[in-house]
Amino acid sequence: MSFQKRLSSGEFLILAQMNTPKGVNISEMVTNARKIKERIHAVIIPDMDNGVMRMCALAGGVLIRQQGIEPIIHVYGRDRNRMALQGDVLGAHVLGIQNFIVVRGEDMPYGDHVNAKPVDDLDELALLQALRTLEKGVDIAGFELNGRPSFTVGCIIRPFADERELDQELETAQKKIEAGAQFLISPSVFDMNRFVSFMDRAKGLGVPIIPTVFLLKTVGIARYMATYERGAHIPEEMIKRMRQAKDRELEGFIIAGETIKHLRGIAQGVQIVTLGWEHRLPTILDYAGI
């Protein structure tokens, strides 16, 4: 069953995020994908995530599809103008990639090519509208296409620190849905009570919401995120639990697995993010009972 059909059916979706390599050695990405092939429903592939130059997500999507897994790739307007964006998604469709997540793209000063010039020809709403225009058989300049594509498109809800920011994110999410978003990826979940409260507010959006489960690799990372990342909302009790665990690294995997279990029945799936530890995805899935 395709990702789109699973999404429409209400099935609980297991999505794993995998970055492409910084180079052309694809062996690790392919090996990691093969290890989880029968345990997940799709792989989400960021495109130069965190502003770091890597092999493009389109190529990564083709590689994942060759392993028999459905890919979902990020698209955004930071690095490409409207012509390139339309050409990319049409090319992706021809190559068997029909699932996209429209994102903003991190600012260049935080990446590894600080002198690169951003394009930002289309923002998230305009890009969503462009994808829907292509589905109607014309490009955004109004010229007819030879063959009409079909896409499944999602968007991101950004982290929010308080109720005011949540209101803004929900308002923006509604605009994205009106522009064509069919599902939403929510921020990382560490505080389950806070997430349940969020879902009570967000269910009125009327589209599937897939929260992110982020692997806390170390106590230091957990502490840093809790202190400096606005909207992370990592409970002090969780940090204490990791610090007091006999095997602190393993405790992060156990917490991620438990989070996935708790999210069943609350949301319509999870996006598992390990940031370079994709080879450990099977461990998280084990603790999640998947």
N, C-alpha and C positions, 0 to 999 in steps of 0.2 A: 504494500500500500504506500502511496506517495506521501510526502510530507504534507502537501495541501489537503489530501483526503483525511489524514490523521488529524490535522488541525481542525477541519470542519466537523469531524466525528466527535470531538471532545476527548479524544484519547490523551492520556498523560504522556507527554513527550520527553524523551531523554536526548538532549542535545549536548555535544561536546565541542568546546572551542579549541581550535588548533591553529597556531601561527605557521605561515610558510617559512622556509629557511632563509637566512640572510646569506644567499649564495645559491648554488645549483645542486648541492648534495641533497637529494630528496629522500634518501634511504630511511632516515629517522622518522620523517613524517609518514611515509608509506608503512613502515613497520608498526608505528603506533596506531595507525588507522586499522590495520589488519587485526590487531589485538582486541579491538573493541567492536569490530564490524557487526557481530551478532547481538550486541548488547545495547546499541543506541539506535536512534531513528534518523539522525542527521548530524553532520559536522558543520559548525559555523566557522568561517574563515575570515578573520579580520584582514583589512588591506592596509599594510604599513601602520599597524596599531602603535599607539604611543609616539607617533612621528618617527618611527625607526624604519629606514629603508630595507625592504625585504622583497623577495620574489612576489609578483603580483598575486592577488587573491584569485583572479580568473584562472591562472595556471594551477594554483592550489586546488581550486574547485574541480578542474578537469582531472587532476591526479586522484582526488578523493572519489570522484565518480568512477574512475577506472578500477578502484578497489571494491566497487559494488555498494558504496555508501552515498546517500543523497547529500549534496553540498548546499550550504546557504552562505552566500558571500556578502561582505560589506560593500556598500557603494556610498560615495560622498563627493562633494564638489570642491574639496580643498585643492586637489592636485590636477583636476581636469575641467575643461570648459564644457559647455552644453553639447557641442558636437561630439567630443570624445566620449562623454558619458553615454550618450545615446548609442554611439557605435559600439561601446563596450558591452552594454546590456543586450543589444541585438546579437553581437557575437557570442555572448554567453548563452543565449537562448539556443542558438544553432548548435552549440557544443553540449547541449543537454542540461544547462544550468538555468533554472527558472525561479529560484528562490533568492531573495535579496533582503538585507536589512539596511535601511537608509540611516546613516549616522552623520555626525557633524565633522569628525576628524579633529584630532588634537592640534593645538597651535604649534607652529614650527619651532619656536624657541625651546620647547621641551623635548625635541627629538634629536637625532644624530646628524641632521643636515640643516643647521640653524640658518644658513644663508639661502636656503631654497625659497623661492617666491610662491606664495599661495595664489590660487586662482579664484576660488569662491565665486564662480559664475552663477551657480544655482545653490540656494540653501536647501534645507531638508524638505520644506513644503514644496518648493518649486521642483525639486527632483522627484518627489512623489507624484506630483501632477504630470511631470514629463513621462514617467513610466505608464501612467494610466492613459495618457494621450497616445503613446506608442501602441497600446493594446487596442485602441480604436482604429488603428491602421494608418495613422499620419504621424509625422514628426512634429516637434514643437514649433517649427517654422510654418507648418500647415501643408507640407508636401506629402503626397500619398506614398505609403510603403508598399513594396512588393512582397507581400506576406505579412500576416499579423501575428505578433508574439503574444504570449500569455505568461503572466508573472504571479508569484505569491510574494507579497511584500510586507515587511514588518518595520518597526521603528524602535527607538530606545526611549525609556523614561530615565532621565538623569537623576543622580543622587540628590536628595533634598534634606536639608538640615532641620527644618521646622515646618509648621503648618502653612505659613505663608508661601514658602517655596514649593510645598506640595500642591497647593492651590494653583500656582503658576504652571507646574509640570502637568497637572491634570488638564488644565485649560489648553496648554500646548498640545498634549496628546490628543485631545478632542479634535483640534485642527488638523493634526496629522491623519487621524482616522477619516475625517471628511475629505482629505486630499487623496486617500487611497490606502492607508495602512490597514492591514488585515489582522495583525497581531502586534503585541508590545513585549519588549524585553525589559524587565524591571531591574533596579539596582540589586547589588549583592544583599542576601538575607543573612543576618547574624542574630537579630532579635526577633523571634517568632511572633511575640505579641504585637510588636510594632508592625510587622508585615501583615498580620491579620487585620489590624486597624487600617492599614493602607488598602488592602483588598476591599474592605467594606466601602471605602471611598471610591475606589477605581472600578468596581463592578458595573457601575452605570455607564461606563464607556462602551460596553457591548461587544468587545472583541476579546479573544484569548489573551491572557497575561502569563508570560513565562518568566519567573524570577531567576536571578543569577545565584549560583552557589559557588562561592570563591574559596579556593583552598588556602587556608592560613598555614604557610610552610613552617613558620617559626613564631615564637612568642614575640620576638623583636618586630616582625612584620605586623603582627596583630596590634602591638602597642603603638607603632608608628601610624598605622591607619586610624586607630581610635583617636589619636592625638591630633593628626594633621590633615586627614582627609575629611573634608566637610561632608556630612551626611552618611558616614560609614556606619555609625550606631553599633559598634561592637561592645557588648556588655562587659563590664569589668569582671563579672563572674566567669565569662568564657576565657578571658585572658588568664585569670587565676587558675582555672582548670588546666589550661595548657602548661602553665608554669609548674604546677604541682604534679603533673603526670610523670610516670616513670619513663615513658618514651614520648618526649614532647612532639617529635616529628610525626609519629604515628597518631598522636591525639588529634592532630589537624585533619587527618584522613577520617578518623572516627566521627569527628564533628561534622565534616562535610557529608558523610553518609547518613548520619542522623538527620541532618537538615533536609536532605532529599526525601527521607521517609516522612518527615513532618509535613512536607509540602504537598504530598499526595492528598487529594481531597480539598485542598485549599486553592491551588492554582492548576494550570493545565500543562505543567511540565517544568523542566529546569534546564538552564544553560550552565554547564559545569566549566569553570575557568580555572586553569592551573598555572598559567603564565610560565611556560617552559618546562613544566613537569608533566607533559602529556603522556610520557611513558608510565606515569603512576595513575592514570585514569582508571585502569582495572581495579586498583586498590580501593578507590572511592566507590566504584560500582559494587565491589564485594560488600563493603560496609553498608551500602544502601540496599543490599539484597536484590540487586538487579543482575 
